[in-house]
Amino acid sequence: MPKAENVGEEGSVVINSWFSGKKSILADFSIGTIDHLLLMSLKQKHLFLRHLGLSGKVVVIDEVHAYDTYMSSYLEQALVWLGVYSIPVIALSATLPKQKRAELMQAYYFGKYGEPIEADTGLEDSQAYPLLTYMDGKEVKQLSEFPKSGNSKINKIIRLNSDDEELINKAVRSISEGGVAGIIVNTVKRAQKLSQLVPDNIPKLVLHSAFLAPDREKLEERLQSAIGKNADRPERMIVIGTQVLEQSLDIDFDVLFTDVAPIDLLIQRIGRLHRHKIERPAKLTEPMTYILGINSLGDYGDANEAIYEKYWLMKTDYFFPDTIRVPEDVSRLVQLVYDPITDSEIVGIREAQHQERLIIEKERQKAQVYQIDFPSPTDTIHGWLDRDRRGVADEASAEAAVRDIKESIEVILIQHTQAGDFLLDGRPLSDVQDYEIAQQLIRLPNAVTPNIEKTIKDLETKTNNSFSEWQNNIWLKGILVLPLNEQKTVSLNNWQIHYSNTLGLMYEKEDQDGQKTF
């Protein structure tokens, strides 16, 4: 166990900050984001405790297809070490490319047995769906014979080019006789903008990552109650969200509009269309998906190409058919897109292909700088942290390191008024528990913190001036506060930041007068 930070005047032990709140992985059962697993591959303090915390557990990784090259490098390294410890691992995905499936199996197998999987196992060839790949001792087996579910659906795919107003008008018309329209887009700002275009007489719900955790939980519960399994569905409704709608939520749209994305993610989104066996409005009895943002082959707009590599968008665009049978076509389409052999079929993809290869190589090399080494028979934990950690000493830097993203700032949002300090739901801080205050965390967009060190220093000063007692609180120690005014707005680094419990965190560049209307 780590040494306590200090001992109180009466001999009481103050627990090390690593164990505070939600950060410990030493509990019997732990649920968290993929970062908590990937951090076992990162040269960072408390590394041996992360390894210890996973020992004796069964590790379940959901949506394993969703990680890019950089994160996959960490995941493969983590799987090697999990194999060394003989920790059972279950990896789940409905849209896993066969190459990635083989890489994940090879990593765990190498860790467990110290050698690669023998050739001719069929590991890299099978395109069956559904498919179960598993290890029986040193033998890799695959099971593809399962009872038929009888839920095969034929989905019609339509490429739709329209501006935002036309899109909302199309969605409104599609549910004119009743129904629920889902709109999944690739950025939070786009989701917020589209929501503001929905007519007032149409019920709507917006869901994305830029909500306070309590608000997001309420929105998810409201969404499940409205369009989840056995829900009392509204007569009409438009649901607008980002990638958070792709996964985990068991929700059902009558019609779907989605920004273009790599094929596995598109199929995940389509999985929210006609998901349950219910009676549909007459106009929406046929599953129909409108794909947005395809101007032409190779042109998907700056915003979409900033989120996803053009190479994968081009391959998805080229191979995505006008109709898709689910589940029969799922694996075939995923393998077509992710198999490099099929590149030769697409005219004009060479430049995007070249750029993708450069990115992959750069990400792999960058990831290796931060990773612990592969295990060997003579390994001990001695020297694990000898290499320069390059600024990954704290949790925020570590999460940025394993995701290859810019380090960002998490803050607690409160409302500061002449009457006192309140949570954004109106409750005075003095009337709520400390852990409830700690739940008001939100991550600031990188755009509003161009100088992250200066911003942290300024927020630390403000926090210490107003809430110095928090430094002695197990829940609130080290937390930064961003106070909002009566209108739930604040100016930060020449950006106007506003929080809405229906739209989430919004930000706009201030004009010359320091004002901005949301």
Residue pairs with C-beta under 8 A, 6 or more apart in sequence:
2 16
2 18
2 46
2 49
3 16
4 13
4 14
4 15
4 16
5 14
5 15
5 16
5 17
6 14
7 13
7 14
8 14
15 474
17 477
17 478
18 24
18 46
18 49
19 26
20 474
20 475
20 477
21 435
21 438
21 474
21 475
22 32
23 395
24 30
24 53
25 32
25 36
25 49
25 50
25 53
25 54
26 49
26 52
26 53
30 36
30 53
30 57
34 61
34 67
34 71
34 75
35 398
35 399
35 402
35 403
36 50
37 54
37 59
37 61
37 75
37 78
38 71
38 74
38 75
38 78
38 402
39 50
39 398
39 399
39 402
40 47
40 50
40 51
40 54
40 78
40 81
41 74
41 75
41 77
41 78
41 81
41 371
41 372
41 402
42 74
42 370
42 371
42 372
42 392
42 398
42 401
42 402
43 370
43 371
43 372
43 384
43 385
43 387
43 389
43 392
44 385
44 389
44 392
44 393
44 398
45 385
45 393
47 372
47 381
47 384
47 385
48 381
48 384
51 81
51 85
54 82
54 85
54 87
55 85
55 87
56 87
57 87
58 87
58 88
58 89
58 90
59 82
59 87
59 88
59 89
59 90
60 89
60 90
60 92
61 75
61 89
61 90
61 91
61 92
62 92
62 247
62 248
63 92
63 93
63 247
63 248
63 268
64 75
64 91
64 92
64 93
64 96
64 100
64 104
65 93
65 94
65 95
65 96
65 97
65 100
65 264
66 93
66 247
66 264
66 265
67 75
68 363
68 404
69 359
69 360
69 363
69 364
70 363
70 364
70 366
70 367
70 403
70 404
71 402
71 403
71 404
72 100
72 103
73 363
73 364
73 367
73 368
73 371
74 367
74 371
74 402
75 104
75 107
76 103
76 104
76 107
77 107
77 371
77 372
77 374
79 89
79 104
79 107
79 108
79 111
80 107
80 108
80 110
80 111
80 374
80 375
81 111
81 375
82 89
82 108
82 111
83 107
83 108
83 109
83 110
83 111
83 112
83 113
84 111
84 112
84 375
86 112
89 108
91 104
94 267
94 268
94 271
94 327
94 330
95 263
95 264
95 265
95 267
95 268
95 330
95 334
96 264
96 334
97 264
97 334
97 335
97 337
97 338
97 339
98 124
98 125
98 126
98 127
98 335
98 338
98 339
99 124
99 338
99 339
100 338
101 123
101 124
101 133
102 123
102 124
105 117
105 123
105 133
105 135
105 140
106 116
106 117
108 135
109 115
109 116
109 117
109 135
109 140
110 116
111 375
112 135
113 138
114 377
117 123
117 140
121 140
122 142
123 133
123 140
123 142
126 133
126 142
126 144
127 331
127 332
127 335
128 142
128 144
128 331
129 144
129 327
129 328
129 330
129 331
129 332
130 144
130 146
130 327
131 142
131 143
131 144
131 331
132 142
132 143
132 144
133 140
133 141
133 142
134 140
134 141
134 142
134 143
135 141
149 327
151 327
152 325
152 326
152 327
152 328
153 274
153 287
153 325
153 326
154 287
154 323
154 324
154 325
155 270
155 273
155 274
155 287
155 288
155 289
155 323
155 324
155 325
155 326
156 286
156 287
156 288
156 289
156 322
156 323
157 289
157 291
157 320
157 321
157 322
157 323
157 324
158 288
158 289
158 290
158 291
158 322
159 290
159 291
159 294
160 167
160 170
160 257
160 290
160 291
160 292
161 292
161 294
161 295
162 170
162 292
164 190
164 193
164 194
164 197
165 197
167 183
167 194
167 257
167 292
168 194
168 197
168 198
168 238
170 257
170 290
171 181
171 183
171 238
171 255
171 257
172 181
172 198
172 199
172 202
172 238
174 181
174 255
174 283
174 284
175 181
175 202
175 236
175 237
175 238
175 254
175 255
175 281
175 284
176 283
177 281
177 282
177 283
178 235
178 236
178 281
179 236
179 254
179 255
179 280
179 281
179 283
179 284
180 226
180 227
180 233
180 234
180 236
180 237
180 238
180 239
180 252
180 253
180 254
180 255
181 237
181 238
181 239
181 253
181 254
181 255
181 256
181 257
182 238
182 239
182 241
182 245
182 251
182 253
182 255
182 256
182 257
182 258
182 272
182 273
183 191
183 194
183 238
183 239
183 240
183 241
183 256
183 257
183 258
184 241
184 242
184 243
184 245
184 246
184 256
184 257
184 258
184 259
184 269
184 272
185 191
185 194
185 240
185 241
185 242
185 258
185 259
185 292
186 242
186 243
186 259
186 261
186 293
186 303
186 304
186 307
186 308
187 242
187 303
187 307
188 208
188 209
188 210
188 242
188 504
188 505
190 259
190 303
191 206
191 208
191 240
191 241
191 242
192 206
192 208
192 503
192 504
192 506
194 240
195 204
195 206
195 240
195 502
195 503
196 503
198 204
198 238
198 240
202 236
202 237
202 238
203 234
203 236
203 237
203 238
204 237
204 238
204 239
204 240
205 219
205 222
205 223
205 226
205 237
205 238
205 239
205 240
206 219
206 239
206 240
206 241
206 502
206 503
206 504
207 216
207 219
207 220
207 223
207 239
207 240
207 241
207 242
207 244
207 245
208 241
208 242
208 244
208 504
209 216
209 242
209 244
209 443
210 442
210 443
210 445
210 504
210 505
211 219
211 442
211 501
211 504
211 505
212 413
212 424
212 439
212 440
212 441
212 442
212 499
213 439
213 440
213 441
214 425
214 439
214 440
215 501
215 504
220 249
223 239
223 249
223 251
224 231
224 249
224 250
224 251
225 231
225 232
226 232
226 233
226 234
226 237
227 233
227 237
227 239
227 251
227 252
227 253
228 249
228 250
228 251
228 252
229 250
229 252
229 276
231 252
233 278
239 245
239 251
239 253
243 265
245 251
245 269
245 272
246 265
246 268
246 269
246 272
247 268
249 272
250 275
251 272
251 275
252 272
252 273
252 274
252 275
252 276
252 278
253 272
253 273
253 274
253 275
254 273
254 274
254 280
254 281
254 284
255 273
255 284
255 288
255 289
255 290
256 269
256 270
256 272
256 273
256 288
256 289
256 290
257 289
257 290
257 292
258 266
258 269
258 270
258 289
258 290
258 291
258 292
259 291
259 292
259 293
259 304
260 266
260 291
260 292
260 293
260 294
260 300
260 304
260 308
260 313
260 316
260 317
261 269
261 304
261 307
261 308
261 313
261 316
262 308
262 312
262 313
262 316
262 337
263 312
263 315
263 316
263 319
263 320
263 333
263 334
263 337
263 338
264 334
264 337
264 338
266 291
266 316
266 320
267 324
267 326
267 330
267 333
267 334
269 289
270 287
270 289
270 324
270 326
271 326
273 287
273 288
273 289
274 280
274 287
291 320
293 300
293 301
293 304
294 300
294 317
295 301
297 314
297 317
297 318
297 346
297 348
298 310
298 314
298 348
298 349
298 352
300 310
300 313
300 317
304 313
305 313
309 352
309 355
309 356
309 359
310 352
310 355
310 356
311 349
311 352
311 353
311 355
311 356
312 337
312 356
314 346
314 348
314 349
314 352
315 336
315 337
315 338
315 342
315 343
315 346
315 349
316 337
318 345
318 346
319 333
319 336
319 337
319 342
320 333
321 329
321 333
324 333
336 342
343 349
343 353
363 404
366 404
367 404
369 387
369 390
370 389
370 390
370 392
370 401
370 402
372 384
373 379
390 401
391 397
391 407
392 398
392 401
396 407
396 408
396 409
396 410
397 407
400 406
400 407
400 408
406 446
406 452
407 452
408 443
408 444
408 445
408 446
408 449
408 452
409 443
409 444
409 449
409 452
409 455
409 456
409 459
409 480
410 441
410 442
410 443
410 444
410 480
411 441
411 442
411 444
411 459
411 479
411 480
411 481
411 482
412 437
412 438
412 440
412 441
412 479
412 480
412 481
412 482
413 424
413 440
413 442
413 482
413 484
413 499
414 421
414 422
414 423
414 424
414 429
414 437
414 440
414 481
414 482
414 483
414 484
415 421
415 422
415 423
415 424
415 483
415 484
415 485
415 486
415 488
416 483
416 484
416 485
417 485
417 486
420 428
420 429
420 430
421 428
421 429
421 466
421 483
422 428
422 429
423 429
423 432
423 436
423 437
423 440
424 440
424 484
424 488
424 499
424 501
425 501
429 437
434 473
434 474
434 475
434 476
435 475
437 475
437 476
438 475
438 476
438 479
441 479
442 499
442 505
444 482
444 492
444 497
444 505
445 505
445 507
447 495
447 507
448 492
448 493
448 495
448 497
448 507
449 455
449 492
449 493
450 493
451 493
455 492
455 493
456 480
459 480
459 481
459 482
460 480
462 481
462 483
463 470
463 479
463 480
463 481
464 471
466 481
466 483
467 476
467 481
470 476
470 477
470 479
471 477
471 478
482 490
482 492
482 497
483 490
484 490
484 497
484 498
484 499
487 498
488 498
488 499
488 500
489 496
489 497
489 498
489 499
489 518
490 496
490 497
491 497
491 510
491 514
494 509
494 510
495 507
495 508
495 509
495 510
496 507
496 508
496 509
496 510
496 514
496 515
496 516
496 518
497 505
497 506
497 507
498 505
498 506
498 507
498 518
499 505
499 506
500 506
500 518
506 518
508 516
508 518
509 516
510 516
